[in-house]
Amino acid sequence: MSVSDPVIAAPPRGSKKTIVIAVIVVLVAFVSGAIAGMLIEHVHLMRRMHGRTSRFAPQAMVRRLDKTLDLTPEQHTKVEEIVMRHHQRIVALTESVRPRVRQELEAANREIEAVLTPEQREKFAQLRLHLEHREGRSRTESTR
């Protein structure tokens, strides 16, 4: 090493408290992002199906299975009965879970707001308002 080579100093080590806070913020962001992603995917799927009533979704599935698997008429009837029966159960489960998912999203949003600056909270509120508008809900409906 020559005299003219610059000396690169090691970055200062952060305190353990700072590291813990950073890890918590990253984890909260990751979890809330994952939850938001699942909700957005669900909303997207519901929008795709919006033009069709939910009773047509299982029929489309049966048609696809019939075409792909070349079902016999007897198999078609049995598969249709199975799909319809399970579809009704899935719809019931989805409806029962939706309020709990909404509560978890709201809890995550409150926690995220707690780590944001006032300016960031304003932007975050606009993001939430935009998402809720896309879901067909107003801000007041979602905070009940």
RACOR-V484535 format. One record per backbone hydrogen bond with DSSP energy under -1.0 kcal/mol. NH is the residue of the N-H (numbers start at 1). CO is the residue of the C=O. E is the energy in kcal/mol with one decimal. If there is no record, write none. Layout:
nh:NH co:CO e:E
nh:NH co:CO e:E
This chain:
nh:5 co:2 e:-1.0
nh:19 co:15 e:-1.9
nh:20 co:16 e:-2.7
nh:21 co:17 e:-2.5
nh:22 co:18 e:-2.4
nh:23 co:19 e:-2.5
nh:24 co:20 e:-2.4
nh:25 co:21 e:-2.7
nh:26 co:22 e:-2.4
nh:27 co:23 e:-2.6
nh:28 co:24 e:-2.9
nh:29 co:25 e:-2.5
nh:30 co:26 e:-2.6
nh:31 co:27 e:-3.0
nh:32 co:28 e:-2.7
nh:33 co:29 e:-2.2
nh:34 co:30 e:-2.5
nh:35 co:31 e:-2.6
nh:36 co:32 e:-2.8
nh:37 co:33 e:-2.6
nh:38 co:34 e:-2.2
nh:39 co:35 e:-2.5
nh:40 co:36 e:-2.9
nh:41 co:37 e:-2.5
nh:42 co:38 e:-2.4
nh:43 co:39 e:-2.9
nh:44 co:40 e:-2.8
nh:45 co:41 e:-2.5
nh:46 co:42 e:-2.6
nh:47 co:43 e:-2.5
nh:48 co:44 e:-2.3
nh:49 co:45 e:-1.8
nh:52 co:49 e:-1.4
nh:56 co:53 e:-2.1
nh:60 co:56 e:-2.5
nh:61 co:57 e:-1.9
nh:62 co:58 e:-2.4
nh:63 co:59 e:-2.5
nh:64 co:60 e:-2.3
nh:65 co:61 e:-2.7
nh:66 co:62 e:-3.0
nh:67 co:63 e:-2.6
nh:68 co:64 e:-3.0
nh:69 co:65 e:-3.1
nh:70 co:66 e:-1.3
nh:76 co:72 e:-3.0
nh:77 co:73 e:-2.1
nh:78 co:74 e:-2.2
nh:79 co:75 e:-3.3
nh:80 co:76 e:-2.6
nh:81 co:77 e:-2.1
nh:82 co:78 e:-2.4
nh:83 co:79 e:-2.9
nh:84 co:80 e:-2.6
nh:85 co:81 e:-2.3
nh:86 co:82 e:-2.4
nh:87 co:83 e:-2.6
nh:88 co:84 e:-1.9
nh:89 co:85 e:-1.4
nh:90 co:86 e:-2.7
nh:91 co:87 e:-2.6
nh:92 co:88 e:-2.0
nh:93 co:89 e:-2.6
nh:94 co:90 e:-2.8
nh:95 co:91 e:-2.4
nh:96 co:92 e:-1.8
nh:97 co:93 e:-1.9
nh:98 co:94 e:-2.1
nh:101 co:97 e:-2.2
nh:102 co:98 e:-2.4
nh:103 co:99 e:-2.1
nh:104 co:100 e:-2.2
nh:105 co:101 e:-2.4
nh:106 co:102 e:-2.5
nh:107 co:103 e:-2.5
nh:108 co:104 e:-2.5
nh:109 co:105 e:-2.6
nh:110 co:106 e:-2.4
nh:111 co:107 e:-2.1
nh:112 co:108 e:-2.5
nh:113 co:109 e:-2.7
nh:114 co:110 e:-1.5
nh:115 co:112 e:-1.4
nh:116 co:113 e:-1.0
nh:121 co:117 e:-2.7
nh:122 co:118 e:-1.8
nh:123 co:119 e:-1.9
nh:124 co:120 e:-3.0
nh:125 co:121 e:-2.6
nh:126 co:122 e:-1.9
nh:127 co:123 e:-2.3
nh:128 co:124 e:-2.6
nh:129 co:125 e:-2.6
nh:130 co:126 e:-2.5
nh:131 co:127 e:-2.4
nh:132 co:128 e:-2.8
nh:133 co:129 e:-2.4
nh:134 co:130 e:-2.2
nh:135 co:131 e:-1.6
nh:136 co:133 e:-1.4
nh:137 co:132 e:-2.9
nh:142 co:138 e:-1.6
